[in-house]
Amino acid sequence: MATARARLRIFHDRRDAGQALASAVAALRLEDPVVLGLPRGGVPVAYEVARALGAPLDVLVARKIGAPGNPEFAIGAVAEGGARVLDHESIGALLISHEELEHAIADARAEVDARVERYRDRAPPLSLQGRTVVVVDDGLATGATARAAVRAVREHAPQRVVLAVPVGSPRAVELLTPEVDDVVCVEVPGGAWAVGYWYEHFGQTSDHEVLELLRRAGMPAAAPAAAADPDQPLRRSASIELGDPRLALQGDLVVPDHAIGLVIFAHGSGSSRHSPRNRHVAQLLNAGGLATLLIDLLTPDEERDRGNVFDIALLARRLVAATAWAREQAELAALPVGYFGASTGAAAALWAAADAGERVRAVVSRGGRPDLATARLHAVTAPVLLIVGGHDSLVLDLNREAIGHLQAPSQLTIVPGATHLFEEPGALDEIARLATGWFTRHLARRDRG
């Protein structure tokens, strides 16, 4: 599917283009997105898209294959992982020999490898398996580089691939549409064509700019690119081992300066630590002085078994293990812990709170299923806030019943007009406001009064 606007515009710069593109991509309401920018010029655009979606940002390195004697003329493209696209018509018209072509491909691959090393510093790329991948560039001229990038993405078994650009030639958009699930292109102008025509400022993006944007987005390998900013929170990936390297849980940790507590998130079935809804709430908790740890309680292999997804006792054990892991981290050891659970994750959070006892000081449930943890509700000692949408009648009844089983201080708060996923405007902000207040009240360290 290709989308475009009827009225053409000139973008001020890549940031302006990224903000316009972000609005168009957000309208798709993508589930579990990860954003990949094509360096270098695509990264400033991708940064704005990732920020708007609350999604992680990574690079996908692709490079055009320049024609022998005229390296600015693309005869194809290569991408990290080995994917490549060749323009056989141009190769034939230019009478390029097999040896010349192989040499040009080798040069392009060498540049791809050098950039991967430069941008990632041997850190692994983000996992794309089963996720919605948004591939972003600053524009499509021939589309060769984007095609190589998309083919590289396909090798990682994503659930959905979206190609997103601020501007693209009609021919390139037409060629790329069959390669992806969606094409989002803000402008598709005809006539004489070059990406730079549609920007007021289209200077080259430097490697330093790419690394700085990746650092701001929390990509661990990019952290050495600039001195640490004391006003920025600590961001890093977390790997929580469970006694077997194959069972390491992956997480994303954010610790604001002078954090008053740590909130560990447990997502619901069919979601992941990359859930835009949970990440949005986590960002607002961070702004309120709370550290957050978003984790996947199951490995990708385990998630394929639907029985594991609804094994609340298993999920609770994993959550308790994550709590123990946090106690071993220097930046987290002194922080009191709370749980934020969504849907079935709320049941896991309540069960884990019962097992963890005084190690957990507060629990917040968003649209939760406490009925799945009924057998353990009486053992919960931490104060519990249950938040339910006013139009989520079934879950509302389940939460009202759960209040009767809880012995700990508890409160049921209804968000008027909200449905189960709290997709209504302002609903998630209200969730974050309520959760911040609850956690601040119950996690504030006692030595601060």
Secondary structure as the mmCIF struct_conf table of DSSP 4:
data_model
#
loop_
_struct_conf.conf_type_id
_struct_conf.id
_struct_conf.beg_label_comp_id
_struct_conf.beg_label_asym_id
_struct_conf.beg_label_seq_id
_struct_conf.end_label_comp_id
_struct_conf.end_label_asym_id
_struct_conf.end_label_seq_id
STRN STRN1 ALA A 2 THR A 3
BEND BEND1 ALA A 6 ARG A 7
STRN STRN2 PHE A 11 PHE A 11
BEND BEND2 HIS A 12 ASP A 13
HELX_RH_AL_P HELX_RH_AL_P1 ARG A 14 ALA A 26
TURN_TY1_P TURN_TY1_P1 ALA A 27 LEU A 28
BEND BEND3 GLU A 31 ASP A 32
STRN STRN3 PRO A 33 GLY A 37
TURN_TY1_P TURN_TY1_P2 PRO A 39 GLY A 41
HELX_RH_AL_P HELX_RH_AL_P2 GLY A 42 LEU A 53
TURN_TY1_P TURN_TY1_P3 GLY A 54 GLY A 54
STRN STRN4 LEU A 57 VAL A 59
STRN STRN5 ALA A 62 ALA A 67
TURN_TY1_P TURN_TY1_P4 PRO A 68 GLY A 69
STRN STRN6 ASN A 70 ALA A 79
TURN_TY1_P TURN_TY1_P5 GLU A 80 GLY A 81
BEND BEND4 GLY A 82 GLY A 82
STRN STRN7 ARG A 84 LEU A 86
HELX_RH_AL_P HELX_RH_AL_P3 HIS A 88 ALA A 93
TURN_TY1_P TURN_TY1_P6 LEU A 94 LEU A 95
HELX_RH_AL_P HELX_RH_AL_P4 HIS A 98 ARG A 120
TURN_TY1_P TURN_TY1_P7 ASP A 121 ARG A 122
HELX_LH_PP_P HELX_LH_PP_P1 ALA A 123 SER A 127
TURN_TY1_P TURN_TY1_P8 GLN A 129 GLY A 130
BEND BEND5 ARG A 131 ARG A 131
STRN STRN8 THR A 132 VAL A 136
BEND BEND6 ASP A 138 ASP A 138
STRN STRN9 LEU A 140 LEU A 140
BEND BEND7 ALA A 141 THR A 142
HELX_RH_AL_P HELX_RH_AL_P5 ALA A 144 ARG A 154
TURN_TY1_P TURN_TY1_P9 GLU A 155 HIS A 156
BEND BEND8 GLN A 159 GLN A 159
STRN STRN10 ARG A 160 VAL A 167
STRN STRN11 GLY A 168 GLY A 168
HELX_RH_AL_P HELX_RH_AL_P6 PRO A 170 LEU A 176
HELX_RH_3T_P HELX_RH_3T_P1 THR A 177 GLU A 179
BEND BEND9 VAL A 180 ASP A 181
STRN STRN12 ASP A 182 GLU A 187
BEND BEND10 GLY A 191 ALA A 192
HELX_RH_3T_P HELX_RH_3T_P2 VAL A 195 TRP A 198
STRN STRN13 TYR A 199 TYR A 199
BEND BEND11 GLU A 200 GLU A 200
HELX_LH_PP_P HELX_LH_PP_P2 GLY A 203 SER A 206
HELX_RH_AL_P HELX_RH_AL_P7 ASP A 207 ARG A 216
TURN_TY1_P TURN_TY1_P10 ALA A 217 GLY A 218
HELX_RH_3T_P HELX_RH_3T_P3 PRO A 220 ALA A 225
BEND BEND12 ALA A 226 ALA A 226
HELX_LH_PP_P HELX_LH_PP_P3 ALA A 227 ASP A 229
TURN_TY1_P TURN_TY1_P11 PRO A 230 ASP A 231
BEND BEND13 GLN A 232 GLN A 232
HELX_LH_PP_P HELX_LH_PP_P4 PRO A 233 PRO A 233
STRN STRN14 LEU A 234 ILE A 240
BEND BEND14 GLY A 243 ASP A 244
HELX_RH_3T_P HELX_RH_3T_P4 PRO A 245 LEU A 247
HELX_LH_PP_P HELX_LH_PP_P5 ALA A 248 ALA A 248
STRN STRN15 LEU A 249 VAL A 255
TURN_TY1_P TURN_TY1_P12 ASP A 257 HIS A 258
STRN STRN16 GLY A 261 ALA A 266
TURN_TY1_P TURN_TY1_P13 SER A 269 GLY A 270
TURN_TY1_P TURN_TY1_P14 ARG A 273 HIS A 274
HELX_RH_AL_P HELX_RH_AL_P8 PRO A 276 ALA A 287
TURN_TY1_P TURN_TY1_P15 GLY A 288 GLY A 289
STRN STRN17 LEU A 290 ILE A 295
BEND BEND15 LEU A 297 LEU A 298
HELX_RH_AL_P HELX_RH_AL_P9 PRO A 300 GLU A 303
TURN_TY1_P TURN_TY1_P16 ARG A 304 ARG A 304
BEND BEND16 ASP A 305 ASP A 305
HELX_RH_AL_P HELX_RH_AL_P10 ARG A 306 VAL A 309
TURN_TY1_P TURN_TY1_P17 PHE A 310 PHE A 310
HELX_RH_AL_P HELX_RH_AL_P11 ILE A 312 ARG A 327
TURN_TY1_P TURN_TY1_P18 GLU A 328 GLU A 328
BEND BEND17 GLN A 329 GLN A 329
TURN_TY1_P TURN_TY1_P19 ALA A 330 ALA A 334
BEND BEND18 LEU A 335 LEU A 335
STRN STRN18 VAL A 337 ALA A 342
TURN_TY1_P TURN_TY1_P20 SER A 343 SER A 343
HELX_RH_AL_P HELX_RH_AL_P12 THR A 344 ALA A 356
HELX_RH_3T_P HELX_RH_3T_P5 GLY A 357 ARG A 359
STRN STRN19 VAL A 360 ARG A 366
BEND BEND19 GLY A 367 GLY A 367
HELX_RH_3T_P HELX_RH_3T_P6 PRO A 370 ALA A 373
HELX_RH_AL_P HELX_RH_AL_P13 THR A 374 LEU A 377
TURN_TY1_P TURN_TY1_P21 HIS A 378 ALA A 379
BEND BEND20 ALA A 382 ALA A 382
STRN STRN20 VAL A 384 GLY A 389
TURN_TY1_P TURN_TY1_P22 GLY A 390 HIS A 391
HELX_RH_AL_P HELX_RH_AL_P14 SER A 393 HIS A 405
BEND BEND21 ALA A 408 ALA A 408
STRN STRN21 SER A 410 VAL A 415
TURN_TY1_P TURN_TY1_P23 PRO A 416 GLY A 417
TURN_TY1_P TURN_TY1_P24 HIS A 420 LEU A 421
BEND BEND22 GLU A 424 GLU A 424
TURN_TY1_P TURN_TY1_P25 PRO A 425 GLY A 426
HELX_RH_AL_P HELX_RH_AL_P15 ALA A 427 LEU A 443
BEND BEND23 ALA A 444 ALA A 444
HELX_RH_3T_P HELX_RH_3T_P7 ARG A 446 ARG A 448
#
